[in-house]
Amino acid sequence: MGFGRKACILANVPPKSASTYIRVKRSREEDTISGAANSKSPSTISPAGGIHFPDIQFPEIQDYAVIGDCRAAALVSRYGAVEWLCWPRFEKPSIFAAILDRKLGGHWTISPSSYQHTERSYIPSTNVLQTRFIGPEGAVLLTDLMPMASAAFSKSRVLPDHEIIRRVECTEGQAEVKFDFSPRANYGRNAVVIGNKGHLGLRMECSHGVYWLRSPVPLAISDGSAQASFTMRKGESLNFSLSYSEEAPAVLPVLNDAVVERIQETVTWWQKWAELAEYKGEFRDQVIRSALTLKLMNHLPSGAIIAAPTTSLPEKIGAELNWDYRYCWLRDASLTTHALLELGYWREAGDFLDWMLHATRLTQPKLRIVYSVFGEMAPKEELLEELTGYKNSRPVRVGNAARNQLQLDVYGEVIDAAAQYAFHGGTLDREMQKALRGFANYVVKHWEQPDAGIWEPRSGRQNHTHSRLLCWVALDRMIALCEKGSLKKAPLDTYKKQAELIRNQIRERAWNSELQSYVSVLGGNTVDASLLLISWYGFEKADSPRMQGTYKMLRERLGKNGQLINRSEDSSGEGAFAICSFWEAEFLSLGGGTLEDAKQLLRQLLKFSNDLGLYSEEIDPKTGAALGNFPQAFTHIGLIGAALSIAQREEGEQQLAHRPEQATQQGATQEVSA
Amino acid sequence: MNWLSWLFSGFLATLALSTLLSASQGLGFTRMNLPYLIGTIVTPNREKARFYGFFIHMLNGWAFSILYVLIFQSWHFINWWSGVLLGLAHALFVLTVGMSLMPGLHPRMASEQHGPNASRQLEPPGFMALNYGFQTPLSVFLAHGVFGAIIGIFYHLK
């Protein structure tokens, strides 16, 4: 059973809970602000307005949408509430975190006071969200975005550093709209004092930055919130803006037609970017949505790609499997580079590779597994005890303790990413070659060590097959790069000798003849979904008897239902790890099954996205509900990879385009500097 | 007036002033980016504004140091603490009179009376530039005090 994609969700008026909203701060006297009203202003305005958000229970994870500007992201619920926002970067403390605590977190809600159902969609090929509230007396369209602008557009005008624009339009009849702006700084731990600056707007100073809320309607300020209630009739519209700056003077956006112009500029920016995707197959819409989601998590100033824009959305409701994913895992490197290159996004692939080589410079030839977007070590893990967590799933964590783990597979993933770039025609400069030699030499010395492995358990080190596989990949790609002439001064004979040793060890000790399957750890008897990648990396063909046996064992032990698989045998209780199912589809398309098998599985998996085409980290196999951080880059990378592999097989192209003999040789003059 | 000495001390003082204000921003004492604030007088482009603003501020500081030198010449004495006093008085003038005049002088700055419009969207500094951070006055006093002290030390009376 899947969480099917529906254009319209009926009867989804926010569920109520018995809880009462408790104010963080009760000190400021009620105050009002009035700004310049739009030309199509609301019919009646009341600056009082009751609170209607805080009593709402947690929406389901799939009821959120994401908007972003390639530097930060916000989650907006189906009910018109911005419930997660961290400025100025993904991993900074939040100003809205109602997704993690209904009382303390903070939110910004704009929605009709009553409605029967909502419909959501992105403006095609963009990350501009539109939510339609349909009620008995009328319909309201809420457009949410974080503006983007071309270089030419931003050169000719002053624009805020960071901004969310929210545009409300009454499209049918009339509706009473409630506005509730309740910021809470530092994950809800600090109250925010809202200052009324008259015609300039509402001003909030937090830590190193200043927030400005611009509103065309009078707002009542009390208890750290700004509220209003207004009636809109068909044809009327209102624009709101929240901006943030750590540099003065901040820019105070105007709320007139310039907003419409900036929305259009943002739509054009995303659509132009989406047009670059070269994939034309059956799953184009889903691939474009995944690419857009990936781009949204691509930190433009550095080129890094974060794993997800959220922290501590639980892998199991009420359990402790809550992690902070707002960092960059090197593990995602080769799969991400593959997806970007095959889609034709050379610039992003190059920037990502460039980032990896820069970020790791201080620790080279050793690699950490996770970095911040600017290449710093991910912060130490901290528990936010004050927060209830999503649906009482404590603890809420910020930072990530996996930062200290030894995971040998990252060397293979980084080298493979560089190799794919070179095999597609990119040039590796001298600095990059030096870095790659350093990584490979590290593998030569350390590949026999046990490590934490791909699933990052906190239970100790083992000899993981996946880690050995990636050590082999590291040396295999180095050999290929040398033979292609892309890499100089490398000890080729050493690489060949060591690669052969690793290969033999995997074939002998990672193969369990009793199970007729490769196994998760050398000499073990359990399996995990990463074994599907043995074919992806070109170690063994997908149609070989060994891989067929392994696939049979994986289905038997990890299969959750017809479509989903668990990540490993010890992951019971969690949802199904979504990317593993996409790996399965890719495995089938690589020769592990028929083309129709692969397409059929992918079609089934597409039903597990939410109504906007977004995936979280995991899927509840019983209900189809999303679990874990949301949206998850790795899952969307998996979707793109599966669709690309299917397209390649359909077109009769060679598989494993990341290998030299099958390279597509695109963009022959591209260069990357380390 | 000792022109050569003015050129040297004025340049050194302005460089120190710019460095201190920039460091204050980097260390989180103020959000004020003076090159950006000044540069947006001539261009809306953020990157160009910083670049132009830096040079305009350097020239402005250099030129302004003439006033210090003229005052020292008229007093017939000079030392570091008299420079500091002049600098603090200068800072007080900038923070009170200068900042309050800014919305009227700056073509892209909004005023608190009228709010932003299509051409004026920059946040005004407010009283003592407190809109740019509550420690902004301290940074400005410190930077100008050092500015005056450097002229007091390096300028040689004629």
Interface residues (C-beta under 8 A of the other chain):
Chain A: G35 A36 S154 K155 S156 R157 V158 L159 K197 G198 H199 L200 G201 R203 E205 H208 G209 V210 W212 R214 S245 E246 E247 A248 P249 A250 V251 L252 P253 V254 N256 A258
Chain B: Q25 G28 T30 R31 M32 N33 Y36 L37 T40 P44 N45 R46 K48 R108 M109 A110 E112 Q113 H114 G115 P116 N117 A118 Q121 L122 E123 P124 P125 N131 Y132 G133 F134 T136
